[in-house]
Amino acid sequence: MLSGASVMDGAILVIAANEPVPKPQTREHMAALEIIGVKNIVVVQNKVDLVSREQAEENFKAIKKFLEGTVAQDAPIIPVSAQHAVNLDLLIEAVENFIPTPRRDPSKPPLMHIVRSFDINKPGTKIEDLTGGVLGGTIVEGKLKVGEEIEIKPGVRVEKEGGYEPLHTEVVSLRAGGRSVEEAGCGGLVGVGTLLDPAFTKADGLIGNLLGKPGTLPETLERIGVEVSLFKYAIGTPELVEVEPLKTNEPVVVNSGTSVTAGVITSSRDGYVEISLRKPVCAGEGSRVALSRRIAGRWRLVGYGILK
């Protein structure tokens, strides 16, 4: 969920009219939007055909109350019946008005979050017929062109040295909108064909990496310093659990962009923590990360932080 939200320009938050507000999953989705910093939001009150007018109005009030004080407190709430196509025109209008297409600068160096990676070769393919690994993701800055050299960070683990080494390759093909293109810009999903050994890309092996022109990507970090903002209650628990301050030597899970990695807090003081990461991340100062701690045997979102 957090990995997907990290590449979004806006969101449609769907809440059922025939269920209590908020459900744990709804609280979790709202927290994800808060963490990533998504502010362009449209709220859908779905399944209004399954309740009476009075019940729909009470549910609407409950949604308004839930949104108070959140990033979506001023978002429009559109009553909808998807089953009967009621108010879908108003929903489309709201998306156009409240989730505008961002202005992009195509002259910036390309930056792409990798959300999938594939080996498209069938078992038994001859070596001379092998196709390089394919990367899937969203370009958030600039544009990519066929023939360009690219860098992928943090890259892959080098066993002998115990660290991570960036990968360098060439864009040999691009697919966007279901067709092959010579260049691709921001928005939507893009498939990038490369000359990488497909052993690197198989089974989503490069998820969480950043792709860009060599020398333009943020540095690779094995330790991070984070200015922390904790939620009042943990997200996703069946019952409300108050969030206590993070402690030194406490294990955490860190989401940075599309990367997910475990870590241990090495220092905690006055809303600032330092974390040693099991797997490095590629992120710049000011980037947002999500923080989860283990509660009752499961990892739960407890807050977010800004890299310093």
N, C-alpha and C positions, 0 to 999 in steps of 0.2 A: 504493500500500500504506500509506504513512504517513498520507496524507490520510484513508483509511478508518479506520485504527486510532485516529486522534485523536478519534473520536466514539464509541468503544466503551467499554462498562462491563466487559467481560470478553472472553475469547478461548478458542477451541478450537484447539489446536495439533495438526495431523494429521501423523504420521510413519509412513511405510510400513514394514512389518515385513520386506519383501523387498529393502530398499535399505540401503546404508551410512549410518551416523549419525555426524555430521550432514551432510546435503547442503548445498551453498552457500545454497540458497533457505531451508532450515530455519534456518540461522544468521542469515540476513537477517530472517526473520520474528521470531525471538527478539530480535534487536537492536531491531526496531521496537517490540516490547512494552516493552523496557527503556526506550527513549527516551521513549515516550508516558507511561509510568508505569502501564501496565495490570498489575494484580497478581492479579486473579481469573482463573485459567487452569485449564483442563482439557486434559490431553494424551491424544490418541487414538493408540494403536498399531494402525493399520489394516492390512488385507490379511493377517491372521494365517492365513487359509485357504490362502494360497499358500506357506507354509513349514511345516517340521516343528515339533514341540513344542520340540525342542532349539534350533532356529534362532530360534524366537520368544523363547525365554528369553534367548538371547545378545543378541538385538536389544533386548530389554527392559532388560538390564543396560547396553547401550550408550546407550540413551535416558537412564537414570538418571545415568550418568556425564556425559552432555552437559548435563543440567539442573543439575548441581552448581554452586553459586555464582551461579546466575541467579535472576531474579525468579520462576521457575517451579520452583525446587528442591523445594518441598513440594507441588507440584501432583499430583493423582491421575493415574495412567496407566491408561487403560482399553483392554485388548485388544479389538479389534472386527473383525468381518467385515461391512462394509456390504453386500457382495454377497449374503450369506446372512442378514442381519439378526441377527447374533450379538452379544449384549451391548448392543444399542441401548437396552434398558431401563436397564441400569447406567449408560450414558452420560447418559441423560436425568436419572437420579437425581443423578449427579455434577454436572451443570450446575445443577440446583436447589440443591444443597448448597454448591457452591464458587463459583457466580456469582450471588450473591443480588441481587434487585432493589434498587437503591439507594433510600434515602429521599430524596424530593425536597421542596423547599419551593415550593409553587405560588404563594406570595405574592411571590417574588422577581421582578424584572424579567425578561422573556423574553430568552433568548440562544440563537441558532441559528447553527450552522456551515453555510454554504452549500456543498453538495457537487455540485450540478448546477444548471443554469439553462437554460430553454427558451424558444423562440418556437413556440407551438402553432398559429400561423396558417398556413393553406395558401397557396401561391403564387396570386396573383390575387385575394385577399380584398379587398373594398372597404374603404376607409378607415373608413367608419362601422360596419363589422362587425368591425373588428380587436379582438382580445382582448389585454389587457396581458400582460407577461412573467410567467413562472412560475418560482419558485425551489424547489429541492428540497434537503432537508437534515435534520438532526436537532436537535431542541430539547434543550439540555443544562441549561437552568435556566428556571424559571417556565412560563408557558403563553401561547399566542397566541390571539387572538379575532378573528373576522371584524369588520371595521369599525375596527380599531385602526390608528393611524398608526405607521409603522415607519421606522427609519433603517438604511442599509446602508453599512458602512465596510470598507475605505478608499474604496470607491465607484468612480468612473470618472476617467480621466485628462482633465484640461482642457488642451487643446493650447496655448492662448494663455498660460496661466500656468505650464505645465510641471509642475503638481502634480496631486494627486488630490482630488476633491470628493465628499463623501458624497451618497448618494441618499436622498430621502424619498418615501414613497408610502403607500398604504393597503392593508390586507389585505382583498381582496374575496371570497376563497374559501379554504377549507382542505380538503385531502384527506388522510386517514390511514386505514390499514388497508383501502384499496380503496373507501372511501366518503366522501361529503362530510360535514363536521362543522362545528359552529359555533365550537368551540375545540379546541385540540390541546396536549397536554402533552409531558413528556419521554419519550424512548424511541421507537424505531422511526423510520421515515422519514416526512416530512411534505411535502406539496406545497402551496406558498403562492401563490395567485393574487394578482396585484397590478395596479396601474394604470401600471406602468413601460412605457416605450417598449420593445417587444420587440427592438429593435435592440441594447439593452443586454444582454439575457438570452440571445440566440440563441447557439448553439454553445458553451454553457457559459461564456459571457463573464463571469459573476460568481462563478465558482468561487473559493474562498479568502476571500471576504468574510464578515463577521459581520453578523447581523441582530438588531436589538433595538429597544427603545423609544428615541426621540430623547433624547440626553443621557446615556444609561446605558452606552454601549459604551466600551471602552478607547480610548486615544488612538491616532492613526495615526502610525507610526514609519517614518522614512526611514533612520535610523541606529539601530543597536541595540548595547548592551553586553551581553556574554554571559560568564558563568562556565562554562568549558568542562570537560567530562569526555570524554577521548578513549579509544576502544577500544584494546586491545593490537594487534589486527589489523583491517585494513579488511574490511568486510562485502561479500560478493558476488563476490569475486575467486576465480578457479579455484584459485589457490595462496595460501598465507598470506603477506600483505604487512604488515609492521610499520608502525604509524602513527607518523609523525614529528610533532613539534609544528607547529601552524599558524604560518604566517609572514606578516609584513606584506606587503601588495600581492598576496597569493595570492587567486585567485578561488575562491569557494565557492558551493554551492547551499544555501539555507536553507528548511527546511520548518517552518512555523508553523501549527498547526491544519490546515486544509485548503488553506492557501496555500503555493505553491512559488515562490521567487524567487531570482534570482542576486544575488551581492554580491561585494564586495572587502574584504578585511581591511585596515583602516587603522591598526590598532595591535594588538600582541600582546605580552603580558607576564604571566608568572607565572600561567598558567591563565585569564587574562582577555583577551578580544579585543573589539575594536570593529569593526563591519561596516557599510559603506555599501551600502544595498540599491538594486537597480535599480528594483524595484517595492515600495512600502511595505506594511507589514503592520499589522494591528490586533491588538494583544496587550498584556496587562498585565504588570506586574512579577511575577516568579515563574513565568511561563509557560515551558514547555519548547519548545525548537526542536531540530530535527535538522540536522546539518552533514555535507555531502558535499564531497569534493575529487576532482579529476580524477586517475585512476590508469590508466595504459596506455590513454589515450584515452576512458575512460568515467568517469562520475560514480559514486563509491562512498561509502557511509556510513562515516564515520570517528569519529563521536562525537555528543554532544548538549550542549546548554547550557541554563542558566537565565538568563532575562532579568533584568538588574539595573537 
